[in-house]
């Protein structure tokens, strides 16, 4: 099953973008997913692709598989067939994986004044605060510099844990979906960007895929960093997906191998992303 993806030891310094668009570095983001990235995206139900049991992913845990089945029941038949005894395990642990269909402070979010643009961002595993300590704050600072007073920046208030990684970001994805639906309903004119880093990238994919079609249609773009679902489509979503995957970042292959490459997105990549996002919403 899908492996755990990211544990942070320390925060990384923020980078405020310059006023000239940077030259993008050499990334290996895909137009189509490959290998385990495709497999786990299909298993999450976010890509709309058919899960191929002959390419079962490595890593993960039985508890993680049971969690996946809780959120994506269509995966039950193939996972039970792959792992004899899994169904008994899932029956015993069902109460531990209730759907997270709400997020904290939803009423406060709905009371906020609408802005022309809204960023909904999901942090990486074990990062502190709803925006995390790395990519999220760098994006928030950069977007505010680029368009002062025009952005509403919202972090997805989910439990960014290794258990969520094993569950392919599905628990956080349900919260992100409801958050997207709330913003789309409350602010009919705001342009929405969904974004995330590492586990949060999976949350962003799932948030759009599991939202209502009406809410998903309001998403102007999806921007992800260190994405385990690298190159996978999002079901019922036809807009742009911008992926930042550094050469050497094996998380972008759906593997649990945390390297310097996976921790390298703050700086040039977040700065380039600010210009990319600004171009999308101002078009």
Secondary structure, DSSP 8 states (H G I E B T S, - for coil): --------SS--------SS------B---SS--HHHHHHHHHHTSS-----GGG--SS--HHHHHHHHHH-GGGHHHHHHHSTTHHHHHHHHGGGG------TTHHHHHHS---SEEEEEE--TT-SSTT-SSHHHHHHHHHHHHSTT-EEEEE-----SHHHHHTTTHHHHHHHHHHHHHHHHH-TT-EEEEEEETHHHHHHHHHHHTS-HHHHTTEEEEEEES-TTTT---TT--SEEEEE-BTT-GGGGT-----GGGG--TTHHHHHHHHHHHHHHH-
